[in-house]
Amino acid sequence: MFMLAIENLIPPETLDEMRGLLAQSQFGDGRRTAGFSARLVKNNAQLNRDDPHTPELTKKVEAALQSSQMFNRAVRPRRTVVMFNRYEGGQSYGSHLDDSYMRGMRTDVSFTIFLNDPETYAGGELVIEKAHGEVPIKLKAGNAIVYPSNTLHRVEPVTQGVRLCAVGWVQSFIRDDSKREMLFDLDNARLAMFEQNGKSREFDLVSKTIANLIRLWGDG
């Protein structure tokens, strides 16, 4: 399972703007957007889609994702859905699997962007359930974690303070998780070659292989 942390995805000044907008926004019951089984374990607040601040907040997240070379090389995004969640007063989200389709879009990759620092709230870890055990994740504000949408995960209860996150789902041009990881590794090797030797014959061959694999594996 390919899982990746991205540091400083959203810069501090943008985080301040987003937190200010979220403080003025209207949240509703998060269970409204959950599937029939996830609804049983989902207990959080979610930014209303018709709130006047939702478009601006969504654009800020989408701009950050588009400008991140690491995100684009790892995820190969085609379409994206973004939502905003708030947890407080013991709220949590039990073990669940993200829906296969969101707003008519297939979900291949999920992400969580932490919008406030971990010192400002207690609990609230995102726990990814992997075959070898559980991985608790609680990152600095502006950092993101990216993981396959077919992964069981949960959010631990927030026992103090407020946890704010942007969460989202991506339909990738490369549907298979293992193939996305291979392309990401090849791309990293290609960039390292370029840094060491410039545009060499080896760099060109690896670039050719990456392009042809994308043609071979590409979805649409």
PEMOQUI-V621796 format. One record per residue. N is the residue number from 1. SS is DSSP state (alpha for helix, beta for strand, coil for the rest). PHI is phi in whole degrees, 0 to 359 (* if undefined). NEAR is the number of other C-alpha atoms within 12 Angstrom. Layout:
N/SS/PHI/NEAR
N/SS/PHI/NEAR
This chain:
1/coil/*/23
2/coil/274/28
3/coil/233/30
4/beta/220/27
5/beta/262/24
6/beta/240/30
7/coil/275/24
8/coil/54/26
9/coil/295/37
10/coil/244/35
11/coil/289/27
12/alpha/304/20
13/alpha/294/16
14/alpha/289/24
15/alpha/301/30
16/alpha/300/20
17/alpha/297/20
18/alpha/293/33
19/alpha/296/31
20/alpha/296/18
21/alpha/293/24
22/alpha/295/35
23/alpha/294/17
24/coil/262/17
25/coil/263/26
26/coil/260/21
27/beta/251/28
28/beta/238/21
29/beta/293/22
30/alpha/295/28
31/alpha/294/24
32/alpha/298/20
33/alpha/256/28
34/coil/268/26
35/coil/292/19
36/coil/298/15
37/coil/273/17
38/alpha/297/25
39/alpha/300/23
40/alpha/288/19
41/coil/241/24
42/beta/266/34
43/beta/219/31
44/coil/207/37
45/beta/251/32
46/beta/229/34
47/beta/300/36
48/coil/295/28
49/coil/296/25
50/coil/267/15
51/coil/295/21
52/coil/298/17
53/coil/271/25
54/alpha/301/27
55/alpha/300/23
56/alpha/293/22
57/alpha/297/36
58/alpha/297/28
59/alpha/298/20
60/alpha/295/30
61/alpha/292/38
62/alpha/298/29
63/alpha/295/21
64/alpha/296/28
65/alpha/294/42
66/alpha/295/22
67/alpha/273/17
68/coil/271/24
69/alpha/297/21
70/alpha/296/28
71/alpha/300/35
72/alpha/291/31
73/alpha/288/31
74/alpha/278/39
75/alpha/256/44
76/coil/54/34
77/beta/288/35
78/beta/248/24
79/beta/220/29
80/beta/220/34
81/beta/240/33
82/beta/234/35
83/beta/224/37
84/beta/232/41
85/beta/241/42
86/beta/226/41
87/beta/236/40
88/beta/196/27
89/coil/59/21
90/coil/88/24
91/coil/293/31
92/beta/203/36
93/beta/219/36
94/beta/293/28
95/beta/304/25
96/beta/202/27
97/coil/242/30
98/coil/295/35
99/coil/301/29
100/coil/293/22
101/beta/228/24
102/beta/234/25
103/coil/52/18
104/coil/78/14
105/beta/246/21
106/beta/293/27
107/coil/259/36
108/coil/257/39
109/beta/229/47
110/beta/249/43
111/beta/214/43
112/beta/233/47
113/beta/249/43
114/beta/281/45
115/coil/254/42
116/coil/225/36
117/coil/291/25
118/alpha/296/26
119/alpha/288/17
120/alpha/271/22
121/beta/209/29
122/beta/253/24
123/beta/79/30
124/coil/77/39
125/coil/293/33
126/beta/279/37
127/beta/248/29
128/beta/268/36
129/beta/265/26
130/beta/253/19
131/coil/299/10
132/coil/269/8
133/beta/144/11
134/beta/262/17
135/beta/240/22
136/beta/279/19
137/beta/227/30
138/coil/212/34
139/coil/259/32
140/coil/293/31
141/coil/301/34
142/coil/93/35
143/coil/269/35
144/beta/229/37
145/beta/239/40
146/beta/240/37
147/beta/204/42
148/beta/296/39
149/coil/288/36
150/coil/271/27
151/coil/257/30
152/coil/291/27
153/beta/203/33
154/beta/206/31
155/beta/241/37
156/coil/292/33
157/coil/302/30
158/beta/268/28
159/beta/266/20
160/beta/204/19
161/beta/77/22
162/beta/230/32
163/beta/255/44
164/beta/247/41
165/beta/216/43
166/beta/261/42
167/beta/239/35
168/beta/198/37
169/beta/222/38
170/beta/232/40
171/beta/267/33
172/beta/266/34
173/coil/293/31
174/coil/246/35
175/coil/293/29
176/coil/279/27
177/alpha/298/30
178/alpha/293/20
179/alpha/290/27
180/alpha/299/36
181/alpha/294/28
182/alpha/297/24
183/alpha/295/36
184/alpha/297/29
185/alpha/296/20
186/alpha/297/26
187/alpha/295/31
188/alpha/298/22
189/alpha/295/21
190/alpha/299/29
191/alpha/294/25
192/alpha/296/18
193/alpha/301/21
194/alpha/295/20
195/alpha/296/13
196/alpha/277/13
197/alpha/231/14
198/coil/72/14
199/coil/278/17
200/coil/263/17
201/alpha/299/14
202/alpha/295/19
203/alpha/300/24
204/alpha/297/20
205/alpha/293/19
206/alpha/293/25
207/alpha/300/24
208/alpha/299/18
209/alpha/296/20
210/alpha/299/29
211/alpha/299/18
212/alpha/289/14
213/alpha/293/22
214/alpha/295/27
215/alpha/297/15
216/alpha/288/16
217/alpha/263/23
218/coil/300/22
219/coil/254/20
220/coil/93/14
